Amino acid sequence: MPDGKPVLDHSDLILRPDPARTVVRPFSLEYPAAFQDAEHSRTQMIVERVLTLDEAGLAAELELVTHSLDERHRDVDAMLLRRYDEIAAQMPAPLTTSAAQRRLIGAYFSEEYSYEAAALFNPSAVLVRDQSTARDGGVRFVLSLRGIGEGHVSSVAFRTGHWVPGGALSIDPPSPVAVPPIIEGASLEDGAVVTLRVDGSRDISETVLFPVLPSQHQGIEDLRLVLFTDDDGSTTYHGTYTAFSGSKARSELLSGDGSETFVMRALTGDAAGAKGMALFPRRVGGQFVMLGRQDSESIWLHRSDDILHWAGGGKIVSPSYPWEYVQMGNCGSPIETDEGWLVFTHGVGTVRNYCVGACLLDKADPSKLLARTPAPILTPSPNERDGYVPNVVYSCGALAVGRDILLPYGVADSFTAFATTTVDRLLAVME
């Protein structure tokens, strides 16, 4: 700032990955292509082997399964039976099985996955609708987080917290249990909707959204949550994320009420094949508005009458300063202020250093850039630069309460830290 004070105040609070947090997800396998047999799949072979076990063998295997899973998972039998139903539907003929055989078959096609064993980072923050438990003039909020586990696969995790603007920040201890969603739908092609039922979670920290579709095979990355208010006053939690198949990336949309159900929908149009799209929290000029980085270098603005279809658009902010010469993009959905739309940005400079800055867009016409920070407001510090990907600080969405701002951010693609500031402090360092 002009008076020499830092723009951000840093919290001592850190969220680090915990390999003990696991979720049970489907385990699927097939023979290598040269050994595949259309008449007799590997799945079928495993099922047939299970069916050869006598009652004593079944009981012994099930005891091992329940001893392993019951310690940190809920409703294990129901979960295994759901998995059995999915496997039975793949069989060439109906199966005749006992309850014990069904549970054990379900277990053979399930795996316990440590979804944040390697990293927990790139957060976004939104207010919860029910503020009845907020205290001391504070607010309750939800964090979305990107967890990375075995195979560098990205999943979405959640935490809740409490923040007093200008004061204390706390993150609630997560539940020891992680609950997989019940998946309804198998494709996002042709406008289909995949529904994820999470009513088995007793609080949102138990909910884990792992890849369920071919488009997401390698990860659901960098969810940018926003509480969207439509023209009729209704609100919906929306979150754009990058679906990565392992070879291709595209943008998809997660929507829900924040409690029992999420839906996944693919974005369409020539703008939807890019990473890092962020939805404005309301319509502007009667249209949905989105930020993107379609050329992998600049921040773009898109307008649409359909929240799922994005085409055209144009560049509104391009690299101008050394810390962003390589590329820049958004750090989450814009925040509406009296002065305009406040957008946190990321810039990539020398040695692939990722830094965070900010800019201000016109409220009526967000294609107009009003001001921006010539220097970053957040850089990798000496004690926060080491990790899975060094020299990176990055956020997927800040939270504003009045003129106060909470900025959660990922460090080195490894863990999550927090900072606070105000709209006035940010505007003071813009040009």
C-alpha positions in Angstrom: 0.0 0.0 0.0 1.1 3.6 -0.4 1.7 3.8 3.4 4.0 0.8 3.2 1.6 -1.6 4.9 0.9 -5.0 3.3 -2.3 -5.4 1.3 -3.1 -8.8 3.0 -3.1 -9.9 6.6 -2.0 -13.6 6.8 -3.6 -16.1 9.2 -1.6 -18.8 11.0 -4.3 -21.3 10.0 -3.1 -24.0 7.6 -5.1 -26.9 6.1 -2.8 -29.8 5.2 -3.6 -33.1 3.5 -4.5 -36.1 5.7 -3.8 -39.5 4.2 -6.1 -41.1 6.8 -9.2 -39.6 5.1 -10.5 -42.2 2.7 -13.6 -42.8 0.6 -14.8 -46.1 -0.9 -15.2 -45.7 -4.6 -15.8 -48.2 -7.5 -12.9 -50.4 -8.5 -13.1 -51.5 -12.2 -10.7 -53.6 -14.2 -10.5 -55.5 -17.5 -8.0 -57.7 -19.3 -5.4 -56.0 -21.6 -6.8 -55.5 -25.1 -5.0 -58.6 -26.5 -6.6 -60.8 -23.9 -10.2 -59.5 -23.8 -13.0 -61.9 -24.5 -16.4 -60.5 -25.4 -18.0 -63.7 -24.1 -16.2 -63.8 -20.8 -15.0 -60.5 -19.2 -12.6 -60.3 -16.3 -15.5 -58.9 -14.2 -17.4 -62.1 -14.9 -14.4 -64.3 -14.0 -14.0 -62.6 -10.6 -17.7 -63.0 -9.9 -17.5 -66.7 -10.7 -14.5 -67.2 -8.4 -16.4 -65.6 -5.5 -19.4 -67.9 -6.2 -17.1 -70.9 -5.6 -16.5 -70.1 -2.0 -18.3 -72.2 0.6 -20.2 -70.6 3.5 -17.1 -70.7 5.8 -15.0 -69.1 3.1 -17.6 -66.4 2.5 -17.9 -65.7 6.3 -14.1 -65.4 6.7 -13.7 -63.0 3.7 -16.6 -60.8 4.8 -15.2 -60.6 8.3 -12.0 -59.2 6.9 -13.9 -56.7 4.8 -16.1 -55.4 7.6 -13.2 -55.2 10.0 -11.3 -53.1 7.5 -14.1 -50.8 6.5 -16.4 -50.5 9.5 -13.7 -48.5 11.5 -14.0 -45.4 9.3 -17.0 -45.8 7.0 -20.7 -45.8 7.6 -23.4 -48.1 6.2 -20.9 -50.4 4.7 -23.3 -53.2 3.9 -25.6 -50.9 2.0 -22.6 -49.5 0.1 -21.4 -52.9 -0.9 -24.8 -54.0 -2.0 -25.2 -51.0 -4.2 -21.9 -51.8 -5.8 -23.1 -55.4 -6.3 -26.2 -54.2 -8.2 -23.9 -52.2 -10.5 -21.8 -55.3 -11.2 -24.8 -57.6 -11.6 -26.2 -55.3 -14.3 -23.0 -56.1 -16.3 -23.4 -59.8 -16.2 -24.7 -61.6 -19.4 -27.3 -63.5 -17.3 -29.1 -62.8 -14.0 -27.1 -64.0 -11.0 -28.5 -66.3 -8.2 -26.7 -65.2 -5.1 -27.1 -65.1 -1.3 -26.9 -61.9 0.7 -23.3 -62.8 1.8 -22.2 -63.4 -1.8 -23.7 -60.1 -2.9 -21.8 -58.1 -0.2 -18.5 -59.9 -1.0 -18.9 -59.4 -4.7 -19.5 -55.7 -4.0 -16.3 -55.6 -1.9 -14.2 -57.1 -4.7 -15.3 -54.3 -7.0 -14.7 -51.4 -4.5 -11.6 -49.7 -3.3 -10.7 -47.5 -0.3 -9.1 -44.4 -1.8 -7.1 -41.8 0.1 -8.4 -38.8 -1.8 -6.2 -36.1 -0.2 -3.1 -38.2 0.5 -0.8 -35.9 -1.6 -2.4 -32.5 -1.5 -5.3 -30.3 -0.3 -5.3 -27.0 -2.1 -6.9 -24.5 -4.5 -9.9 -23.5 -2.3 -13.0 -21.4 -3.0 -15.3 -20.0 -0.3 -19.0 -19.2 -0.2 -21.4 -18.3 2.5 -23.8 -20.9 3.8 -27.5 -20.1 3.5 -28.3 -20.8 7.2 -26.4 -18.3 9.3 -28.2 -19.2 12.5 -25.1 -20.7 14.1 -22.9 -17.8 13.3 -21.7 -15.9 16.4 -19.8 -12.8 17.5 -20.8 -10.8 14.4 -19.3 -13.5 12.2 -20.5 -15.7 9.3 -20.5 -19.4 8.5 -18.9 -20.5 5.2 -18.1 -23.5 3.1 -14.8 -24.2 1.5 -14.4 -26.4 -1.6 -10.9 -27.9 -1.9 -9.0 -29.9 -4.5 -7.7 -33.1 -3.0 -5.1 -35.2 -4.8 -4.6 -38.9 -4.1 -3.1 -42.0 -5.7 -2.3 -41.6 -9.4 -2.5 -37.8 -9.2 -6.3 -38.0 -9.4 -8.1 -34.9 -8.2 -11.4 -35.0 -6.2 -13.5 -32.3 -4.5 -13.6 -32.1 -0.8 -15.4 -29.6 1.5 -14.9 -28.0 4.9 -16.9 -25.5 6.9 -15.7 -22.6 8.9 -16.5 -19.4 10.8 -15.1 -15.9 10.2 -15.5 -12.7 12.0 -14.6 -9.9 9.5 -11.6 -8.1 11.0 -11.3 -10.8 13.6 -11.0 -14.5 14.2 -11.0 -17.3 11.6 -11.6 -20.9 12.3 -12.1 -24.1 10.3 -14.3 -26.8 11.8 -12.7 -30.2 12.4 -13.9 -32.5 9.5 -15.9 -35.6 10.2 -13.8 -38.8 10.4 -16.1 -40.3 7.9 -16.1 -39.7 4.1 -19.2 -40.7 2.2 -19.3 -41.5 -1.6 -22.1 -40.0 -3.6 -24.8 -42.2 -5.0 -24.5 -41.7 -8.8 -27.6 -41.5 -11.0 -26.7 -41.2 -14.7 -23.7 -42.4 -16.6 -22.9 -39.8 -19.2 -22.7 -36.0 -19.7 -23.1 -36.3 -23.5 -26.1 -34.9 -25.4 -27.2 -32.6 -22.6 -27.5 -35.4 -20.0 -27.4 -34.6 -16.3 -25.5 -36.8 -13.8 -27.1 -36.5 -10.4 -25.0 -37.1 -7.3 -27.0 -37.9 -4.2 -25.1 -36.9 -1.0 -27.9 -37.4 1.5 -25.8 -40.0 3.3 -23.5 -37.2 4.5 -24.4 -35.8 7.9 -22.4 -32.6 7.2 -20.7 -31.4 4.0 -17.2 -32.3 5.3 -18.2 -35.9 4.7 -19.0 -35.4 1.0 -16.3 -36.3 -1.5 -16.9 -35.9 -5.2 -14.5 -38.1 -7.1 -14.3 -38.7 -10.9 -17.2 -40.7 -12.1 -17.2 -40.1 -15.9 -14.7 -40.7 -18.7 -14.3 -36.9 -19.2 -13.1 -36.7 -15.5 -11.0 -39.9 -15.5 -7.9 -38.1 -14.2 -9.7 -35.5 -12.1 -12.2 -32.9 -11.1 -10.0 -29.9 -10.8 -10.3 -26.4 -9.3 -14.0 -26.0 -8.4 -14.9 -22.3 -8.4 -18.0 -22.1 -6.2 -20.4 -19.2 -6.3 -23.7 -18.5 -4.7 -25.7 -17.4 -7.7 -28.7 -15.1 -7.3 -31.2 -15.1 -10.2 -33.4 -12.3 -11.2 -36.3 -13.7 -9.2 -34.2 -13.8 -6.0 -33.7 -17.5 -6.0 -30.2 -18.8 -5.2 -28.3 -21.8 -6.3 -24.7 -22.9 -5.6 -22.9 -23.2 -8.9 -19.3 -24.3 -9.5 -17.4 -24.5 -12.7 -14.6 -27.0 -12.7 -12.1 -28.6 -15.1 -12.8 -32.1 -16.1 -9.6 -33.8 -17.1 -9.7 -37.1 -18.9 -6.0 -37.6 -18.9 -5.6 -36.3 -22.4 -8.3 -33.6 -22.8 -9.7 -30.9 -20.5 -13.1 -29.3 -20.6 -15.3 -27.2 -18.4 -18.3 -28.6 -16.6 -20.8 -27.2 -14.1 -21.7 -28.5 -10.7 -25.0 -27.2 -9.3 -27.0 -27.8 -6.1 -28.6 -26.6 -3.0 -25.6 -27.4 -0.8 -27.3 -30.2 1.0 -28.6 -33.5 -0.5 -28.0 -33.3 -4.3 -25.6 -32.1 -6.8 -25.9 -32.2 -10.6 -23.1 -32.3 -13.1 -23.6 -30.9 -16.6 -21.2 -30.4 -19.4 -20.7 -26.9 -20.8 -21.0 -26.6 -24.6 -19.8 -24.1 -27.2 -16.4 -23.1 -28.5 -15.4 -21.5 -25.2 -16.1 -24.6 -23.1 -13.0 -26.4 -24.0 -10.8 -24.2 -21.8 -9.8 -24.4 -18.2 -10.5 -21.9 -15.4 -14.0 -20.5 -16.2 -15.7 -18.5 -13.4 -19.4 -17.5 -13.3 -20.5 -14.1 -12.2 -22.8 -14.2 -9.1 -25.8 -12.7 -11.0 -26.9 -11.9 -14.5 -25.6 -8.7 -16.0 -27.7 -7.0 -18.6 -30.1 -9.9 -18.4 -27.5 -12.5 -19.4 -25.2 -15.0 -17.6 -21.6 -13.8 -17.6 -18.5 -15.9 -17.4 -14.7 -15.2 -17.1 -12.4 -17.6 -18.9 -8.9 -18.0 -20.4 -9.6 -19.4 -23.8 -6.2 -18.5 -25.3 -4.3 -19.8 -22.3 -2.9 -16.3 -21.8 -5.5 -13.6 -21.1 -8.7 -13.2 -19.2 -11.8 -13.4 -21.5 -15.4 -12.3 -20.9 -18.3 -14.3 -22.2 -22.1 -13.6 -22.2 -24.8 -16.1 -22.7 -28.6 -16.6 -22.4 -28.0 -20.3 -21.5 -25.8 -21.1 -18.5 -24.6 -24.3 -20.3 -23.6 -22.8 -23.6 -20.6 -20.5 -24.1 -19.3 -19.3 -27.4 -17.4 -16.3 -28.8 -16.3 -13.8 -26.2 -13.3 -11.6 -26.1 -10.1 -10.7 -24.2 -10.5 -8.0 -21.5 -7.3 -8.3 -19.5 -3.9 -9.3 -21.0 -0.4 -9.6 -19.5 1.1 -6.2 -18.9 3.6 -6.6 -16.0 6.6 -8.9 -15.6 4.9 -11.1 -13.0 2.2 -12.0 -15.5 4.1 -12.0 -18.8 3.6 -15.8 -19.3 -0.1 -15.9 -18.6 -2.9 -14.7 -16.4 -6.4 -15.8 -15.4 -9.0 -15.4 -12.8 -8.9 -16.7 -9.2 -12.6 -17.3 -8.9 -15.9 -15.6 -9.5 -16.0 -11.8 -9.5 -17.1 -10.0 -6.3 -19.6 -7.2 -6.7 -18.6 -3.9 -5.0 -20.0 -0.3 -5.2 -17.0 0.5 -7.4 -17.4 -2.4 -9.8 -16.6 -6.1 -10.2 -13.5 -7.0 -8.1 -11.6 -9.9 -9.7 -8.7 -11.7 -8.1 -6.2 -12.7 -10.8 -3.3 -15.0 -11.1 -0.2 -14.3 -13.1 2.7 -16.5 -14.2 6.2 -15.0 -14.5 9.8 -16.1 -14.4 10.6 -19.7 -13.4 6.9 -20.4 -13.6 6.1 -18.4 -10.4 2.4 -18.1 -9.8 1.4 -14.9 -8.1 -2.0 -13.3 -7.2 -3.2 -9.8 -8.1 -6.5 -8.1 -8.6 -8.4 -5.9 -11.1 -11.7 -4.0 -11.2 -14.2 -4.2 -14.0 -17.1 -1.9 -14.8 -20.3 -2.9 -13.0 -22.6 -2.3 -15.9 -20.2 -3.4 -18.7 -17.7 -5.9 -17.2 -15.8 -5.9 -20.6 -14.4 -2.6 -19.5 -11.2 -2.8 -17.3 -11.1 0.1 -14.8 -8.0 -0.6 -12.8 -5.5 -3.4 -11.9 -2.7 -4.1 -9.5 0.7 -3.4 -11.2 2.4 -5.6 -8.6 1.2 -8.9 -7.1 -0.6 -8.8 -3.7 0.4 -12.3 -2.9 3.6 -14.1 -3.9 5.2 -17.5 -2.9 7.0 -16.7 0.4 10.3 -18.3 1.5 8.4 -20.5 4.0 5.5 -21.3 1.7 7.0 -22.0 -1.6 8.0 -25.7 -1.3 5.6 -28.5 -2.2 4.4 -30.7 -5.0 4.6 -27.8 -7.5 6.9 -25.1 -6.0 6.5 -21.4 -6.3 2.7 -21.4 -6.7 0.0 -19.5 -4.9 -3.5 -19.8 -6.3 -7.1 -19.3 -5.3 -10.4 -20.5 -6.8 -12.6 -18.0 -5.0 -12.6 -15.3 -2.2 -15.4 -14.4 0.1 -16.7 -10.9 0.7 -18.7 -9.7 3.7 -19.4 -6.0 3.4 -16.0 -4.4 2.5 -14.0 -7.2 4.2 -12.6 -10.1 2.2 -11.4 -13.6 3.1 -8.9 -15.0 0.5 -8.2 -18.7 0.9 -5.4 -19.9 -1.3 -3.4 -23.0 -2.3 0.3 -23.1 -1.8 2.7 -25.1 -3.9 -0.2 -27.4 -5.1 0.1 -28.9 -1.6 -1.8 -27.2 1.2 -4.2 -24.3 1.9 -3.5 -21.0 3.7 -5.7 -17.9 4.4 -5.4 -14.2 4.2 -7.8 -11.2 4.8 -8.0 -7.7 3.4 -10.6 -5.1 2.5 -11.9 -3.7 -0.8 -10.4 -0.3 0.1 -6.9 -1.7 0.6 -7.1 -3.4 -2.8 -8.4 -0.4 -4.6 -5.6 1.7 -3.0 -2.9 -0.3 -4.8 -4.6 -0.4 -8.3 -3.7 1.9 -11.2 
